[in-house]
Amino acid sequence: MSTHKYIDRICVAVIVFALVVTSLFMNGEVFGIEKIIDEDSETHSDQQYFTAGDLSPEYDISDANVITLSGGSATVSGNGAYAYDGGVIISSTGVYVISGTLDDGSITVDADDAAKVWLYFNDVNITCQDNAALIIENADKVFLTLAEGQESVLVSGSEYETSATEAGIDGVIYARDDLTINGAGSLSISGGPAHGIVANDDLVITGGTIAVTSALDTIHVNDSLRMTGAAMTLDAGDDAIQVDNEGGYIYIESGEFNITAEDEGIAAEGDITIDGGEFNIAVGTGQGSHGLKSGGTVNVNDGTIDITSCYEGVQASYIDITGGDITINSIDDGLNASNGASGFGMGFGMGGAGGQGMRQRGSYDASGTETAGSGEMPESDEMPEGETTDFGEMPESDEMPEGEPPEFGEMPEGEMPKFGEMPEGEMPGSREMKDGSGSEDTQNNSDTQAEDTSNAETPWIHISGGTLTILNESGRDADGIDSNGDIIISGGTIRVSLNGNSGNNAIDCATENGGVCEINGGNIIACGSSQMAESFGSTSTQCSILYNLQTGADAGTALTLRDSNGNILMSYEVPYGFTSVNISCPEMKLGETYTISVGETEENVTLEEMTTTCGTAGSSMFGGMNQGGMQNGGSGRTGGHGGPGGKRFSQGTVSQDVTIKEDTSESES
């Protein structure tokens, strides 16, 4: 009876207590109560990319569990770990100090979902002949700390046991959950039939001297890779660094990276952001090998990046360079912004200083020698019926309009050759063929290509700072800066040198598809071939000159730009021979006269427009185009990149705002 008598009061008290606890939980900081926060949880970090635990490996090891490896066995002092089957299994949260040698076994972390596990490597040497040397089966997060001054080694054999491969284990270090590697010691990882370090979730590396050699990728991550402060040496049989989930990204704040790979150097399906660090990257020269490759954006804000060998330097949908010092030695494009669209430049598209008809990328061997492709159509079912495989020959079919086609390099005065129902004075881009200009199959193919890329965002390259040097000695049909959309330069110092043969464009922009090629700041000298050279567009706010040479300049020729007072504004000893140069700097002003010196040859150029084309380009197919006014000059190449200006045909013409200074040297202006 007494209990029933006070039941109402008890209920009221419980409700009041619950309200007080709830209020303290929600507003505890107001009352001076400190929240307990897991600083290494995925939802909390003082920084955007690194937690406090990632950056600071300092923790108390005086009460840690101690694991001592002794050849074919191990001893454990403390709780949470035990020796098993020649190795060690760690099953709970804690700090584990590990030392010694394990001849043929693994360390496995298999704890609960909320477990934080710290592994302190103090001179560890682990070899596992048929499995990963370090396996993280389950945990919330594992920290692998490399003790200062100590060297640790992890090695896997050449073939994994069936149970390991069936479980998806494919690395010397294999982590199903988040892994952080930090500390001031060193770690060497080698062997294995697959990758070096594998992380199914996130991998963070914030310290240590780490060397990885692997048959496939040295670092293979699913979700994200974030690095700062480490010294990395990576030698890969496939990709050096690969993040392969959709949207998976790479962030590098600092560090030293020496990368050698057969395929990609640093690659991600999502963005790659480099805020600092020193990179030396050498990758294969087979088609598809890139120094940096992203399915999203490559952002370079700082750091030194030296790509000493590659097929292409940087490929991404979007490339944004705001700082840093970048040097690229490639046999194809230096920078390539592409959303993956492809297709032949149909017909006889005209772009740059000389149209080159159907243009296809060549293939190259390891020495950079072209093995196939340039100037030839492919031999496969990709060839539209009735077209030729020989460059320069017209197709034999009832699609050919009456009359003979012009011979290579000839241009009827004042008009384009008639091909189908081509509108007078205008050439289409690669996907703009007018009705009646080709077979029904060709038109349908062109329409299909347009549909396939209609929903894709336009690629772009933005350069607003830093130093960029692109060098290409051996490539053919290559570009220095190549975008299937926009090229916008608003700052930085840019030097491009491609050999002047085979239609190597210093700059290639898809203006025929609405792309914009602008220079609004910065300092650029870009040298290549005059056959398809492109100038900057008329929407630019900084003056530029496209100068084409009648006679090519030799490798090592000095190029100089002087103002009317003789002051040197820009100079460059161009590494490789060239027949065309794009030049621009902030000091160039409308109405002023400047002198371009190429070796002993000089020309005086008065800038009457933002974009001035001058010089005397050698003839090429249909004479080509100089750039400078309107847009939509298709190049007839894959992607149909054309010049930002141009319907003004030239075959050795000189812009009217140019005066030529007579020169008695062998070189002609």
DONUVO-987455 format. One record per residue (C-alpha): x, y, z; residue in three letters. Coordinates in steps of 0.5 Angstrom, whole numbers, plus 500, padded with zeros to 3 digits. Last residue first. Layout:
N
<r <X,Y,Z>,'ALA'>,
...
END
This chain:
669
<r <624,571,316>,'SER'>,
<r <629,567,313>,'GLU'>,
<r <635,564,316>,'SER'>,
<r <642,564,312>,'GLU'>,
<r <644,570,315>,'SER'>,
<r <643,577,311>,'THR'>,
<r <637,579,315>,'ASP'>,
<r <632,584,313>,'GLU'>,
<r <627,586,318>,'LYS'>,
<r <620,584,317>,'ILE'>,
<r <614,589,318>,'THR'>,
<r <608,585,321>,'VAL'>,
<r <601,589,322>,'ASP'>,
<r <599,586,315>,'GLN'>,
<r <600,579,317>,'SER'>,
<r <604,575,313>,'VAL'>,
<r <602,569,308>,'THR'>,
<r <606,563,306>,'GLY'>,
<r <600,559,304>,'GLN'>,
<r <594,562,308>,'SER'>,
<r <587,561,309>,'PHE'>,
<r <583,566,314>,'ARG'>,
<r <577,562,317>,'LYS'>,
<r <580,562,324>,'GLY'>,
<r <580,563,330>,'GLY'>,
<r <580,559,336>,'PRO'>,
<r <584,553,332>,'GLY'>,
<r <581,547,332>,'GLY'>,
<r <581,540,336>,'HIS'>,
<r <576,535,332>,'GLY'>,
<r <576,530,338>,'GLY'>,
<r <581,526,334>,'THR'>,
<r <584,530,329>,'ARG'>,
<r <580,534,323>,'GLY'>,
<r <583,540,326>,'SER'>,
<r <576,544,326>,'GLY'>,
<r <577,552,326>,'GLY'>,
<r <571,554,329>,'ASN'>,
<r <572,561,332>,'GLN'>,
<r <573,568,329>,'MET'>,
<r <579,572,328>,'GLY'>,
<r <586,570,329>,'GLY'>,
<r <589,564,327>,'GLN'>,
<r <592,562,321>,'ASN'>,
<r <589,556,317>,'MET'>,
<r <592,551,313>,'GLY'>,
<r <594,550,306>,'GLY'>,
<r <590,545,303>,'PHE'>,
<r <595,540,306>,'MET'>,
<r <601,543,308>,'SER'>,
<r <605,549,306>,'SER'>,
<r <610,553,310>,'GLY'>,
<r <608,558,315>,'ALA'>,
<r <611,565,314>,'THR'>,
<r <610,570,320>,'GLY'>,
<r <605,573,323>,'CYS'>,
<r <598,572,327>,'THR'>,
<r <596,577,332>,'THR'>,
<r <591,576,338>,'THR'>,
<r <589,582,342>,'MET'>,
<r <589,586,336>,'GLU'>,
<r <593,591,333>,'GLU'>,
<r <600,589,336>,'LEU'>,
<r <606,591,332>,'THR'>,
<r <611,586,330>,'VAL'>,
<r <618,587,328>,'ASN'>,
<r <621,581,326>,'GLU'>,
<r <628,578,327>,'GLU'>,
<r <632,572,324>,'THR'>,
<r <639,571,327>,'GLU'>,
<r <637,566,332>,'GLY'>,
<r <629,567,333>,'VAL'>,
<r <628,574,335>,'SER'>,
<r <622,577,336>,'ILE'>,
<r <621,585,336>,'THR'>,
<r <616,588,339>,'TYR'>,
<r <611,594,337>,'THR'>,
<r <606,597,341>,'GLU'>,
<r <599,599,339>,'GLY'>,
<r <596,594,344>,'LEU'>,
<r <600,592,350>,'LYS'>,
<r <605,586,351>,'MET'>,
<r <608,587,358>,'GLU'>,
<r <603,582,361>,'PRO'>,
<r <607,576,357>,'CYS'>,
<r <605,572,351>,'SER'>,
<r <608,568,346>,'ILE'>,
<r <606,562,341>,'ASN'>,
<r <611,559,337>,'VAL'>,
<r <611,556,330>,'SER'>,
<r <617,552,326>,'THR'>,
<r <620,548,332>,'PHE'>,
<r <627,544,333>,'GLY'>,
<r <628,542,341>,'TYR'>,
<r <631,545,347>,'PRO'>,
<r <628,552,346>,'VAL'>,
<r <633,557,349>,'GLU'>,
<r <628,562,352>,'TYR'>,
<r <627,569,352>,'SER'>,
<r <622,574,355>,'MET'>,
<r <621,582,356>,'LEU'>,
<r <628,584,353>,'ILE'>,
<r <629,591,353>,'ASN'>,
<r <630,594,346>,'GLY'>,
<r <626,600,347>,'ASN'>,
<r <621,598,342>,'SER'>,
<r <620,592,346>,'ASP'>,
<r <624,585,346>,'ARG'>,
<r <622,578,345>,'LEU'>,
<r <627,573,345>,'THR'>,
<r <628,566,342>,'LEU'>,
<r <635,562,342>,'ALA'>,
<r <636,556,338>,'THR'>,
<r <638,550,342>,'GLY'>,
<r <634,545,337>,'ALA'>,
<r <634,548,330>,'ASP'>,
<r <629,553,327>,'ALA'>,
<r <624,551,322>,'GLY'>,
<r <624,555,315>,'THR'>,
<r <618,559,314>,'GLN'>,
<r <617,560,321>,'LEU'>,
<r <610,561,324>,'ASN'>,
<r <609,567,330>,'TYR'>,
<r <603,566,334>,'LEU'>,
<r <603,573,338>,'ILE'>,
<r <599,574,344>,'SER'>,
<r <596,580,348>,'CYS'>,
<r <593,579,355>,'GLN'>,
<r <585,580,355>,'THR'>,
<r <583,574,351>,'SER'>,
<r <576,574,348>,'THR'>,
<r <580,574,341>,'SER'>,
<r <582,567,342>,'GLY'>,
<r <589,564,343>,'PHE'>,
<r <593,562,337>,'SER'>,
<r <593,555,334>,'GLU'>,
<r <598,551,330>,'ALA'>,
<r <596,546,326>,'MET'>,
<r <602,545,321>,'GLN'>,
<r <606,550,325>,'SER'>,
<r <609,545,329>,'SER'>,
<r <612,546,336>,'GLY'>,
<r <614,552,341>,'CYS'>,
<r <610,555,347>,'ALA'>,
<r <613,561,350>,'ILE'>,
<r <608,563,356>,'ILE'>,
<r <608,569,361>,'ASN'>,
<r <602,569,365>,'GLY'>,
<r <595,573,365>,'GLY'>,
<r <589,573,361>,'ASN'>,
<r <590,568,356>,'ILE'>,
<r <584,565,353>,'GLU'>,
<r <582,558,349>,'CYS'>,
<r <575,557,349>,'VAL'>,
<r <571,551,347>,'GLY'>,
<r <565,551,344>,'GLY'>,
<r <566,545,340>,'ASN'>,
<r <570,548,334>,'GLU'>,
<r <574,551,340>,'THR'>,
<r <577,544,342>,'ALA'>,
<r <584,547,344>,'CYS'>,
<r <591,545,342>,'ASP'>,
<r <597,548,344>,'ILE'>,
<r <604,547,343>,'ALA'>,
<r <601,542,337>,'ASN'>,
<r <606,537,334>,'ASN'>,
<r <604,536,327>,'GLY'>,
<r <609,531,325>,'SER'>,
<r <615,535,326>,'ASN'>,
<r <617,541,330>,'GLY'>,
<r <619,538,336>,'ASN'>,
<r <615,540,342>,'LEU'>,
<r <618,545,347>,'SER'>,
<r <613,548,352>,'VAL'>,
<r <615,554,357>,'ARG'>,
<r <610,556,362>,'ILE'>,
<r <611,561,367>,'THR'>,
<r <604,563,372>,'GLY'>,
<r <598,567,371>,'GLY'>,
<r <591,567,368>,'SER'>,
<r <591,562,363>,'ILE'>,
<r <584,559,361>,'ILE'>,
<r <584,553,356>,'ILE'>,
<r <577,550,355>,'ASP'>,
<r <574,544,352>,'GLY'>,
<r <577,537,349>,'ASN'>,
<r <584,540,352>,'SER'>,
<r <591,539,350>,'ASP'>,
<r <597,543,353>,'ILE'>,
<r <603,540,349>,'GLY'>,
<r <600,536,344>,'ASP'>,
<r <603,530,340>,'ALA'>,
<r <602,528,333>,'ASP'>,
<r <609,525,333>,'ARG'>,
<r <613,524,340>,'GLY'>,
<r <620,524,340>,'SER'>,
<r <623,530,343>,'GLU'>,
<r <617,533,348>,'ASN'>,
<r <618,537,353>,'LEU'>,
<r <613,541,358>,'ILE'>,
<r <615,546,363>,'THR'>,
<r <610,549,368>,'LEU'>,
<r <612,554,373>,'THR'>,
<r <607,556,378>,'GLY'>,
<r <600,560,377>,'GLY'>,
<r <594,561,374>,'SER'>,
<r <593,555,370>,'ILE'>,
<r <586,553,368>,'HIS'>,
<r <585,547,364>,'ILE'>,
<r <578,545,362>,'TRP'>,
<r <573,539,360>,'PRO'>,
<r <566,540,358>,'THR'>,
<r <561,536,362>,'GLU'>,
<r <559,530,359>,'ALA'>,
<r <551,530,358>,'ASN'>,
<r <552,531,350>,'SER'>,
<r <558,526,350>,'THR'>,
<r <555,520,347>,'ASP'>,
<r <549,524,343>,'GLU'>,
<r <555,527,339>,'ALA'>,
<r <558,520,338>,'GLN'>,
<r <552,517,336>,'THR'>,
<r <551,523,331>,'ASP'>,
<r <558,522,328>,'SER'>,
<r <556,515,327>,'ASN'>,
<r <550,516,324>,'ASN'>,
<r <553,521,319>,'GLN'>,
<r <558,516,317>,'THR'>,
<r <553,511,316>,'ASP'>,
<r <549,515,311>,'GLU'>,
<r <555,517,307>,'SER'>,
<r <558,524,307>,'GLY'>,
<r <557,531,306>,'SER'>,
<r <550,530,304>,'GLY'>,
<r <548,534,310>,'ASP'>,
<r <553,538,314>,'LYS'>,
<r <559,535,318>,'MET'>,
<r <559,538,325>,'GLU'>,
<r <562,532,329>,'ARG'>,
<r <569,533,327>,'SER'>,
<r <569,541,326>,'GLY'>,
<r <566,544,320>,'PRO'>,
<r <569,548,315>,'MET'>,
<r <567,554,312>,'GLU'>,
<r <568,559,306>,'GLY'>,
<r <562,556,302>,'GLU'>,
<r <558,551,305>,'PRO'>,
<r <560,544,304>,'MET'>,
<r <555,540,300>,'GLU'>,
<r <559,534,298>,'GLY'>,
<r <566,536,298>,'PHE'>,
<r <568,542,294>,'LYS'>,
<r <575,545,295>,'PRO'>,
<r <575,551,299>,'MET'>,
<r <575,558,296>,'GLU'>,
<r <579,564,295>,'GLY'>,
<r <585,561,290>,'GLU'>,
<r <584,553,289>,'PRO'>,
<r <589,550,295>,'MET'>,
<r <594,545,293>,'GLU'>,
<r <598,542,299>,'GLY'>,
<r <596,535,297>,'PHE'>,
<r <593,535,291>,'GLU'>,
<r <586,538,290>,'PRO'>,
<r <580,533,289>,'PRO'>,
<r <578,531,282>,'GLU'>,
<r <571,533,280>,'GLY'>,
<r <564,530,281>,'GLU'>,
<r <562,529,289>,'PRO'>,
<r <565,522,292>,'MET'>,
<r <559,518,295>,'GLU'>,
<r <559,513,290>,'ASP'>,
<r <565,510,292>,'SER'>,
<r <572,511,292>,'GLU'>,
<r <575,514,298>,'PRO'>,
<r <580,520,297>,'MET'>,
<r <587,519,299>,'GLU'>,
<r <591,523,303>,'GLY'>,
<r <593,518,308>,'PHE'>,
<r <592,511,306>,'ASP'>,
<r <587,507,310>,'THR'>,
<r <582,509,305>,'THR'>,
<r <574,510,306>,'GLU'>,
<r <569,506,303>,'GLY'>,
<r <566,503,309>,'GLU'>,
<r <567,506,316>,'PRO'>,
<r <573,503,319>,'MET'>,
<r <572,501,326>,'GLU'>,
<r <572,494,324>,'ASP'>,
<r <579,494,324>,'SER'>,
<r <586,497,321>,'GLU'>,
<r <586,504,323>,'PRO'>,
<r <587,510,319>,'MET'>,
<r <594,512,318>,'GLU'>,
<r <597,519,319>,'GLY'>,
<r <601,517,325>,'SER'>,
<r <598,510,327>,'GLY'>,
<r <604,505,328>,'ALA'>,
<r <610,503,331>,'THR'>,
<r <613,510,333>,'GLU'>,
<r <619,510,336>,'THR'>,
<r <619,513,344>,'GLY'>,
<r <624,508,346>,'SER'>,
<r <619,504,350>,'ALA'>,
<r <615,503,344>,'ASP'>,
<r <610,508,341>,'TYR'>,
<r <603,508,338>,'SER'>,
<r <601,513,334>,'GLY'>,
<r <595,518,335>,'ARG'>,
<r <590,519,329>,'GLN'>,
<r <589,525,324>,'ARG'>,
<r <585,525,318>,'MET'>,
<r <586,531,315>,'GLY'>,
<r <592,535,316>,'GLN'>,
<r <590,542,316>,'GLY'>,
<r <595,547,316>,'GLY'>,
<r <596,553,321>,'ALA'>,
<r <591,551,326>,'GLY'>,
<r <585,547,324>,'GLY'>,
<r <582,545,318>,'MET'>,
<r <578,538,318>,'GLY'>,
<r <579,534,312>,'PHE'>,
<r <573,529,313>,'GLY'>,
<r <572,527,320>,'MET'>,
<r <576,528,326>,'GLY'>,
<r <576,521,328>,'PHE'>,
<r <572,519,335>,'GLY'>,
<r <573,519,342>,'SER'>,
<r <570,522,349>,'ALA'>,
<r <573,520,355>,'GLY'>,
<r <572,527,359>,'ASN'>,
<r <579,530,357>,'SER'>,
<r <584,535,359>,'ALA'>,
<r <591,533,357>,'ASN'>,
<r <597,536,359>,'LEU'>,
<r <604,534,357>,'GLY'>,
<r <601,530,351>,'ASP'>,
<r <605,525,347>,'ASP'>,
<r <612,523,348>,'ILE'>,
<r <612,526,355>,'SER'>,
<r <618,530,359>,'ASN'>,
<r <614,534,364>,'ILE'>,
<r <616,539,369>,'THR'>,
<r <612,542,374>,'ILE'>,
<r <614,547,379>,'ASP'>,
<r <608,549,384>,'GLY'>,
<r <602,554,384>,'GLY'>,
<r <595,555,381>,'THR'>,
<r <595,549,377>,'ILE'>,
<r <587,546,375>,'ASP'>,
<r <586,540,371>,'ILE'>,
<r <579,538,369>,'TYR'>,
<r <577,531,366>,'SER'>,
<r <584,529,368>,'ALA'>,
<r <591,527,364>,'GLN'>,
<r <597,529,367>,'VAL'>,
<r <604,527,363>,'GLY'>,
<r <602,523,357>,'GLU'>,
<r <606,517,355>,'TYR'>,
<r <611,518,361>,'CYS'>,
<r <618,519,363>,'SER'>,
<r <622,524,367>,'THR'>,
<r <615,527,371>,'ILE'>,
<r <618,532,375>,'ASP'>,
<r <613,535,380>,'ILE'>,
<r <616,540,385>,'THR'>,
<r <610,542,390>,'GLY'>,
<r <605,547,391>,'ASP'>,
<r <597,548,389>,'ASN'>,
<r <597,542,384>,'VAL'>,
<r <589,540,383>,'ASN'>,
<r <588,534,378>,'VAL'>,
<r <580,534,377>,'THR'>,
<r <576,528,376>,'GLY'>,
<r <577,521,373>,'GLY'>,
<r <584,523,375>,'SER'>,
<r <591,521,372>,'LYS'>,
<r <598,523,374>,'LEU'>,
<r <605,521,371>,'GLY'>,
<r <601,517,366>,'HIS'>,
<r <601,511,362>,'SER'>,
<r <596,510,357>,'GLY'>,
<r <600,508,351>,'GLN'>,
<r <606,505,352>,'GLY'>,
<r <612,510,355>,'THR'>,
<r <612,507,362>,'GLY'>,
<r <613,511,368>,'VAL'>,
<r <618,515,371>,'ALA'>,
<r <616,520,377>,'ILE'>,
<r <620,524,381>,'ASN'>,
<r <616,528,386>,'PHE'>,
<r <617,533,392>,'GLU'>,
<r <612,535,396>,'GLY'>,
<r <606,540,397>,'GLY'>,
<r <599,542,396>,'ASP'>,
<r <597,536,391>,'ILE'>,
<r <590,535,390>,'THR'>,
<r <588,529,386>,'ILE'>,
<r <580,528,385>,'ASP'>,
<r <576,522,384>,'GLY'>,
<r <578,515,380>,'GLU'>,
<r <585,516,382>,'ALA'>,
<r <592,515,379>,'ALA'>,
<r <599,517,381>,'ILE'>,
<r <604,514,377>,'GLY'>,
<r <600,510,372>,'GLU'>,
<r <603,504,368>,'ASP'>,
<r <610,501,369>,'GLU'>,
<r <612,504,375>,'ALA'>,
<r <618,508,378>,'THR'>,
<r <616,513,383>,'ILE'>,
<r <621,517,388>,'ASN'>,
<r <616,521,393>,'PHE'>,
<r <618,526,398>,'GLU'>,
<r <613,529,403>,'GLY'>,
<r <608,534,403>,'SER'>,
<r <600,535,403>,'GLU'>,
<r <598,530,399>,'ILE'>,
<r <591,528,398>,'TYR'>,
<r <588,523,393>,'ILE'>,
<r <581,521,392>,'TYR'>,
<r <576,516,391>,'GLY'>,
<r <570,519,388>,'GLY'>,
<r <568,512,384>,'GLU'>,
<r <573,507,388>,'ASN'>,
<r <580,506,385>,'ASP'>,
<r <585,509,388>,'VAL'>,
<r <592,507,385>,'GLN'>,
<r <599,509,387>,'ILE'>,
<r <605,506,383>,'ALA'>,
<r <601,503,378>,'ASP'>,
<r <603,496,375>,'ASP'>,
<r <610,493,376>,'GLY'>,
<r <611,498,381>,'ALA'>,
<r <617,501,385>,'ASP'>,
<r <615,506,390>,'LEU'>,
<r <620,510,394>,'THR'>,
<r <616,514,399>,'MET'>,
<r <619,519,404>,'ALA'>,
<r <613,521,409>,'ALA'>,
<r <611,528,412>,'GLY'>,
<r <604,528,409>,'THR'>,
<r <599,523,406>,'MET'>,
<r <592,522,405>,'ARG'>,
<r <589,516,400>,'LEU'>,
<r <582,515,400>,'SER'>,
<r <576,510,398>,'ASP'>,
<r <579,504,395>,'ASN'>,
<r <586,504,396>,'VAL'>,
<r <592,500,392>,'HIS'>,
<r <599,502,394>,'ILE'>,
<r <605,499,390>,'THR'>,
<r <601,497,385>,'ASP'>,
<r <602,490,381>,'LEU'>,
<r <609,486,382>,'ALA'>,
<r <611,490,388>,'SER'>,
<r <616,494,391>,'THR'>,
<r <615,499,397>,'VAL'>,
<r <620,503,400>,'ALA'>,
<r <618,507,406>,'ILE'>,
<r <621,512,410>,'THR'>,
<r <617,515,416>,'GLY'>,
<r <611,520,417>,'GLY'>,
<r <604,522,416>,'THR'>,
<r <601,516,411>,'ILE'>,
<r <593,515,411>,'VAL'>,
<r <590,510,408>,'LEU'>,
<r <582,510,408>,'ASP'>,
<r <577,504,406>,'ASP'>,
<r <579,497,403>,'ASN'>,
<r <587,499,404>,'ALA'>,
<r <592,495,400>,'VAL'>,
<r <600,496,401>,'ILE'>,
<r <604,492,396>,'GLY'>,
<r <600,489,391>,'HIS'>,
<r <600,483,387>,'ALA'>,
<r <604,476,387>,'PRO'>,
<r <608,478,393>,'GLY'>,
<r <615,481,394>,'GLY'>,
<r <617,487,398>,'SER'>,
<r <615,492,403>,'ILE'>,
<r <621,496,407>,'SER'>,
<r <619,500,413>,'LEU'>,
<r <623,506,416>,'SER'>,
<r <623,510,423>,'GLY'>,
<r <620,517,424>,'ALA'>,
<r <613,515,426>,'GLY'>,
<r <606,514,422>,'ASN'>,
<r <602,509,418>,'ILE'>,
<r <595,510,419>,'THR'>,
<r <590,504,417>,'LEU'>,
<r <582,504,416>,'ASP'>,
<r <579,498,415>,'ASP'>,
<r <580,491,410>,'ARG'>,
<r <587,492,411>,'ALA'>,
<r <592,488,407>,'TYR'>,
<r <600,489,408>,'ILE'>,
<r <604,485,403>,'VAL'>,
<r <598,485,399>,'GLY'>,
<r <592,481,395>,'ASP'>,
<r <588,478,400>,'ILE'>,
<r <581,477,397>,'GLY'>,
<r <578,472,402>,'ALA'>,
<r <579,467,396>,'GLU'>,
<r <586,469,395>,'THR'>,
<r <588,468,402>,'ALA'>,
<r <584,461,403>,'SER'>,
<r <588,459,396>,'THR'>,
<r <595,460,399>,'GLU'>,
<r <599,466,396>,'TYR'>,
<r <604,465,391>,'GLU'>,
<r <611,469,390>,'SER'>,
<r <612,470,398>,'GLY'>,
<r <611,476,402>,'SER'>,
<r <616,480,405>,'VAL'>,
<r <615,486,411>,'LEU'>,
<r <621,489,414>,'VAL'>,
<r <622,494,419>,'SER'>,
<r <628,499,421>,'GLU'>,
<r <629,503,427>,'GLN'>,
<r <631,510,428>,'GLY'>,
<r <625,512,431>,'GLU'>,
<r <620,507,432>,'ALA'>,
<r <615,506,426>,'LEU'>,
<r <608,507,428>,'THR'>,
<r <602,503,425>,'LEU'>,
<r <595,505,427>,'PHE'>,
<r <589,501,426>,'VAL'>,
<r <582,504,426>,'LYS'>,
<r <575,501,427>,'ASP'>,
<r <577,494,427>,'ALA'>,
<r <577,488,423>,'ASN'>,
<r <581,483,418>,'GLU'>,
<r <587,487,418>,'ILE'>,
<r <593,483,416>,'ILE'>,
<r <600,484,416>,'LEU'>,
<r <605,479,412>,'ALA'>,
<r <600,478,407>,'ALA'>,
<r <600,470,405>,'ASN'>,
<r <604,464,402>,'ASP'>,
<r <611,465,404>,'GLN'>,
<r <610,470,410>,'CYS'>,
<r <616,474,412>,'THR'>,
<r <616,479,418>,'ILE'>,
<r <622,483,420>,'ASN'>,
<r <620,488,426>,'VAL'>,
<r <625,493,429>,'ASP'>,
<r <621,497,434>,'ASN'>,
<r <614,497,430>,'PHE'>,
<r <609,500,435>,'TYR'>,
<r <602,497,433>,'LEU'>,
<r <596,501,436>,'TRP'>,
<r <589,498,435>,'VAL'>,
<r <583,502,436>,'LYS'>,
<r <577,497,437>,'ALA'>,
<r <569,500,435>,'ALA'>,
<r <568,494,430>,'ASP'>,
<r <571,488,434>,'ASP'>,
<r <578,486,433>,'ALA'>,
<r <581,481,428>,'ASP'>,
<r <588,484,427>,'VAL'>,
<r <593,479,424>,'THR'>,
<r <600,479,424>,'ILE'>,
<r <603,474,419>,'SER'>,
<r <607,468,419>,'GLY'>,
<r <614,465,416>,'ASP'>,
<r <620,467,419>,'ASP'>,
<r <618,472,424>,'LEU'>,
<r <623,476,427>,'THR'>,
<r <624,481,433>,'GLY'>,
<r <620,487,435>,'SER'>,
<r <612,489,437>,'ILE'>,
<r <610,494,442>,'VAL'>,
<r <602,493,442>,'TYR'>,
<r <597,499,444>,'VAL'>,
<r <590,497,446>,'GLY'>,
<r <583,495,443>,'THR'>,
<r <582,487,442>,'SER'>,
<r <583,481,438>,'SER'>,
<r <591,481,436>,'ILE'>,
<r <593,475,433>,'ILE'>,
<r <600,473,432>,'VAL'>,
<r <604,468,428>,'GLY'>,
<r <606,461,427>,'GLY'>,
<r <600,458,427>,'ASP'>,
<r <597,462,433>,'TYR'>,
<r <600,467,438>,'ALA'>,
<r <596,471,443>,'TYR'>,
<r <593,478,443>,'ALA'>,
<r <589,482,448>,'GLY'>,
<r <592,482,454>,'ASN'>,
<r <599,482,456>,'GLY'>,
<r <606,479,455>,'SER'>,
<r <606,475,448>,'VAL'>,
<r <611,470,446>,'THR'>,
<r <612,469,438>,'ALA'>,
<r <614,463,434>,'SER'>,
<r <618,460,428>,'GLY'>,
<r <623,465,428>,'GLY'>,
<r <622,469,435>,'SER'>,
<r <617,475,435>,'LEU'>,
<r <616,478,441>,'THR'>,
<r <610,482,443>,'ILE'>,
<r <609,486,448>,'VAL'>,
<r <602,489,451>,'ASN'>,
<r <603,496,453>,'ALA'>,
<r <604,499,460>,'ASP'>,
<r <610,503,458>,'SER'>,
<r <608,505,451>,'ILE'>,
<r <605,511,452>,'ASP'>,
<r <603,515,446>,'TYR'>,
<r <607,519,441>,'GLU'>,
<r <605,518,434>,'PRO'>,
<r <602,525,433>,'SER'>,
<r <599,526,426>,'LEU'>,
<r <594,521,425>,'ASP'>,
<r <592,521,432>,'GLY'>,
<r <591,528,432>,'ALA'>,
<r <586,527,425>,'THR'>,
<r <588,528,418>,'PHE'>,
<r <585,531,412>,'TYR'>,
<r <580,537,414>,'GLN'>,
<r <584,538,420>,'GLN'>,
<r <581,538,427>,'ASP'>,
<r <578,532,425>,'SER'>,
<r <571,528,427>,'HIS'>,
<r <566,524,423>,'THR'>,
<r <571,518,422>,'GLU'>,
<r <573,518,429>,'SER'>,
<r <580,519,431>,'ASP'>,
<r <579,525,435>,'GLU'>,
<r <574,521,439>,'ASP'>,
<r <571,526,443>,'ILE'>,
<r <569,527,451>,'ILE'>,
<r <565,533,452>,'LYS'>,
<r <567,538,457>,'GLU'>,
<r <562,540,462>,'ILE'>,
<r <562,547,464>,'GLY'>,
<r <555,548,464>,'PHE'>,
<r <554,551,457>,'VAL'>,
<r <558,546,455>,'GLU'>,
<r <553,541,457>,'GLY'>,
<r <548,543,453>,'ASN'>,
<r <545,537,450>,'MET'>,
<r <547,532,455>,'PHE'>,
<r <546,536,460>,'LEU'>,
<r <539,538,458>,'SER'>,
<r <538,530,457>,'THR'>,
<r <540,529,464>,'VAL'>,
<r <536,534,467>,'VAL'>,
<r <530,532,463>,'LEU'>,
<r <531,524,465>,'ALA'>,
<r <531,527,473>,'PHE'>,
<r <525,530,472>,'VAL'>,
<r <521,524,469>,'ILE'>,
<r <524,520,474>,'VAL'>,
<r <522,525,480>,'ALA'>,
<r <515,525,477>,'VAL'>,
<r <514,518,477>,'CYS'>,
<r <517,517,484>,'ILE'>,
<r <512,522,486>,'ARG'>,
<r <506,518,483>,'ASP'>,
<r <508,512,486>,'ILE'>,
<r <508,515,493>,'TYR'>,
<r <502,511,496>,'LYS'>,
<r <502,505,491>,'HIS'>,
<r <509,504,495>,'THR'>,
<r <506,505,502>,'SER'>,
<r <500,500,500>,'MET'>,
END
